[in-house]
């Protein structure tokens, strides 16, 4: 996730916190500059693309989120559905 950088309270980063804490998501800073974003988030995405084991572990972490985290589970379900079977 690259939370929108112009929100003063950084609530998007806070909202995704349960997914990150569970090990199912990654948050990076939106540097607003394409080159800096590629250097930071792009590197992370490239590493993730090369690691099926890491993607599998992240998916398992999302699927294991507790039922009490309805919003986090909804986002996790959307991420899993977007990836496909």
N, C-alpha and C positions, 0 to 999 in steps of 0.2 A: 504494500500500500504506500502511496505517496499522498499523505494528507494535504488538502488544500492549504497553501502557505499563508493565505491572507486572513484566516480566522484567528482572532486575537487569543481565544481561549484554547486553541488546539484540540477542540472536542473530537475531531475525527480520529486523531491519534489515541485519545482516551477510549473512544468507542470500540476501536479494534483491539484494545488491550487484552481482553480475554482470549482472543484468537492467538495473539502473539504469546501470551503467557502459557497457553496450552501447547505451543510449538507448531501451530498450524498456519501461521502467517508471519510475514516479515514487514516491518515498517521502516521506511527510509525518509529522509528529509527531502522535500521538494526544494531544490536550490534555486528554482525559477530559471536557471540557466541550463539550456539543453546539454551543453558539454559537461557541466558538473553533474547533472543527473545521470548521464550516460556513464560517467566515471564511477559513480556511487551505485545507484540502483541498477544500472546496466550490467555492471560486474556481478552483482548479486543474482540477477536474472540469468546471466550466462552460466554461473556456477550451478544454479538450480536446474537449468535445462540439461546440464551434463550429469546430473545425479538422480537417476530414477529411485535410488534408495531413499534419498532425502525427500523427494516428492511423495513417495509412498508413506514415509513416516509422518509427513505433514498432513496427508489425507487421513491417516489413522487418528491423528490428534484431533482433527476437526470432527471426525465421526464419533469420537469418544467424549465430546463435550457433554457435561451434565445437563439433564433436562431443565434444571432451574435457570439456565442461561438462555432464555428464549430468543432474545435478539441475536446473541452470538451464534446460536444454533441455526437461526434463519440465514444469517450471512454464510455460515459454513455450508449449509445445504445449497445455497446459490453457487458457491465456489465449486463444490463437488459436482453439481449438475452441469456447470459450464465446461468442466473438464470432460465429462462423459464417462462411460463405463470403463 
